């Protein structure tokens, strides 16, 4: 599975961005998809994930109520709607797909939030 992430950019604090992650194949066999992020000097952390079948979601405490993860199975894509962005959300965001054939990563997309 190849994953193509997009949607990062520069935004002011309080603003919104929507990240997209498009898979090269059908995601119907994918178990979970989601987003990690890594800020400079920090470890990579899970931001949000979604169970493809069932649509259960999990969020990091730091983004609950501000970020929403969703999928579009017809487009083989997962999205991360990020609202009320804060300076501490600045990081490189990576999408991933956990499948029965292994774990796959997209390239990172940089999100910079100016305060």
LUMGU-538480 format. One record per residue (C-alpha): residue in one letter; residue number from 0; x, y, z. Coordinates in pm, 1 decimal, always signed. Layout:
BEGIN
type / seq / east / north / up
A / NUM / X / Y / Z $
...
//
This chain:
BEGIN
type / seq / east / north / up
X / 0 / +0.0 / +0.0 / +0.0 $
X / 1 / +136.6 / +339.5 / -94.5 $
X / 2 / +10.4 / +639.2 / +97.2 $
X / 3 / +20.8 / +998.2 / -26.0 $
X / 4 / -27.8 / +1264.3 / +238.7 $
X / 5 / -113.9 / +1625.3 / +166.0 $
X / 6 / -271.7 / +1933.8 / +314.4 $
X / 7 / -3.1 / +2065.4 / +544.8 $
X / 8 / +95.1 / +2428.4 / +550.9 $
X / 9 / +130.8 / +2743.3 / +753.9 $
X / 10 / -166.4 / +2864.2 / +953.6 $
X / 11 / -222.2 / +3109.5 / +1234.5 $
X / 12 / -318.4 / +2990.3 / +1578.4 $
X / 13 / -690.9 / +2932.5 / +1594.9 $
X / 14 / -708.0 / +2840.5 / +1229.4 $
X / 15 / -789.8 / +2514.1 / +1057.5 $
X / 16 / -627.5 / +2270.3 / +818.6 $
X / 17 / -742.6 / +1946.0 / +663.1 $
X / 18 / -490.9 / +1673.3 / +599.1 $
X / 19 / -558.7 / +1405.0 / +341.4 $
X / 20 / -400.4 / +1064.5 / +296.2 $
X / 21 / -478.5 / +875.2 / -21.6 $
X / 22 / -406.5 / +504.3 / -47.5 $
X / 23 / -299.3 / +340.5 / -371.4 $
X / 24 / -532.9 / +47.0 / -317.8 $
X / 25 / -868.1 / -19.7 / -164.4 $
X / 26 / -870.7 / +35.3 / +208.4 $
X / 27 / -1147.2 / -217.3 / +260.9 $
X / 28 / -888.7 / -469.4 / +385.2 $
X / 29 / -710.0 / -216.6 / +604.7 $
X / 30 / -753.6 / -264.8 / +977.4 $
X / 31 / -680.0 / +86.6 / +1099.2 $
X / 32 / -555.3 / +411.6 / +950.0 $
X / 33 / -443.4 / +718.7 / +1127.1 $
X / 34 / -201.2 / +997.8 / +1183.9 $
X / 35 / +111.4 / +1035.9 / +1391.0 $
X / 36 / +305.9 / +1354.7 / +1432.9 $
X / 37 / +661.5 / +1439.6 / +1525.7 $
X / 38 / +777.6 / +1778.2 / +1641.8 $
X / 39 / +1142.2 / +1879.4 / +1638.1 $
X / 40 / +1323.3 / +1708.5 / +1921.0 $
X / 41 / +1017.8 / +1507.0 / +2017.2 $
X / 42 / +916.1 / +1146.2 / +1976.1 $
X / 43 / +655.6 / +1052.5 / +1722.3 $
X / 44 / +312.2 / +1043.5 / +1885.2 $
X / 45 / -23.5 / +907.6 / +1779.8 $
X / 46 / -267.9 / +1185.3 / +1698.3 $
X / 47 / -573.7 / +994.0 / +1581.8 $
X / 48 / -671.5 / +661.0 / +1435.5 $
X / 49 / -983.3 / +506.0 / +1291.7 $
X / 50 / -1094.9 / +147.8 / +1254.0 $
X / 51 / -1190.1 / +104.1 / +889.7 $
X / 52 / -1460.5 / -149.7 / +960.1 $
X / 53 / -1669.7 / -10.2 / +1239.4 $
X / 54 / -1529.8 / +344.1 / +1227.2 $
X / 55 / -1425.6 / +350.3 / +1590.7 $
X / 56 / -1184.4 / +633.4 / +1662.1 $
X / 57 / -915.2 / +723.4 / +1912.1 $
X / 58 / -752.8 / +1060.2 / +1973.9 $
X / 59 / -461.4 / +1191.8 / +2171.0 $
X / 60 / -585.7 / +1385.3 / +2472.2 $
X / 61 / -416.4 / +1696.6 / +2339.9 $
X / 62 / -634.4 / +1705.5 / +2026.5 $
X / 63 / -969.3 / +1578.2 / +2153.9 $
X / 64 / -1248.3 / +1815.9 / +2064.4 $
X / 65 / -1034.0 / +1992.5 / +1803.7 $
X / 66 / -935.8 / +1723.8 / +1552.6 $
X / 67 / -1162.4 / +1483.3 / +1367.6 $
X / 68 / -1051.2 / +1179.6 / +1170.6 $
X / 69 / -1267.9 / +1035.5 / +895.7 $
X / 70 / -1248.4 / +809.8 / +593.5 $
X / 71 / -1390.4 / +797.7 / +245.8 $
X / 72 / -1377.5 / +433.7 / +143.5 $
X / 73 / -1484.2 / +516.8 / -210.4 $
X / 74 / -1175.7 / +739.3 / -245.4 $
X / 75 / -949.7 / +511.5 / -40.8 $
X / 76 / -862.6 / +805.6 / +176.9 $
X / 77 / -841.6 / +915.0 / +536.9 $
X / 78 / -869.1 / +1274.5 / +649.8 $
X / 79 / -773.5 / +1473.1 / +956.8 $
X / 80 / -971.7 / +1790.1 / +1011.2 $
X / 81 / -777.4 / +2010.2 / +1248.5 $
X / 82 / -954.0 / +2305.5 / +1407.2 $
X / 83 / -850.3 / +2556.6 / +1673.0 $
X / 84 / -488.5 / +2489.8 / +1593.0 $
X / 85 / -226.3 / +2577.6 / +1850.6 $
X / 86 / +143.2 / +2646.9 / +1822.4 $
X / 87 / +210.4 / +2314.4 / +1991.2 $
X / 88 / +41.3 / +2135.3 / +1702.2 $
X / 89 / +337.9 / +2230.5 / +1485.2 $
X / 90 / +493.6 / +1907.6 / +1360.5 $
X / 91 / +540.5 / +1679.5 / +1065.2 $
X / 92 / +228.6 / +1467.4 / +1032.6 $
X / 93 / +249.7 / +1111.5 / +899.1 $
X / 94 / -38.0 / +894.3 / +791.8 $
X / 95 / -23.5 / +519.7 / +826.7 $
X / 96 / -222.1 / +213.0 / +736.0 $
X / 97 / -217.4 / -99.7 / +948.3 $
X / 98 / -304.5 / -396.9 / +729.9 $
X / 99 / -283.8 / -771.5 / +747.2 $
X / 100 / +21.2 / -743.7 / +521.8 $
X / 101 / +201.5 / -501.8 / +748.5 $
X / 102 / +229.5 / -141.7 / +851.2 $
X / 103 / +266.6 / +123.1 / +581.5 $
X / 104 / +359.6 / +489.7 / +610.0 $
X / 105 / +304.5 / +792.6 / +396.1 $
X / 106 / +555.7 / +1070.7 / +358.3 $
X / 107 / +521.9 / +1344.7 / +614.6 $
X / 108 / +340.5 / +1669.7 / +564.0 $
X / 109 / +451.5 / +1972.7 / +763.2 $
X / 110 / +203.7 / +2168.4 / +968.9 $
X / 111 / +327.6 / +2498.6 / +1108.9 $
X / 112 / +107.0 / +2699.2 / +1342.8 $
X / 113 / +217.0 / +3054.0 / +1409.4 $
X / 114 / +123.7 / +3216.7 / +1736.7 $
//
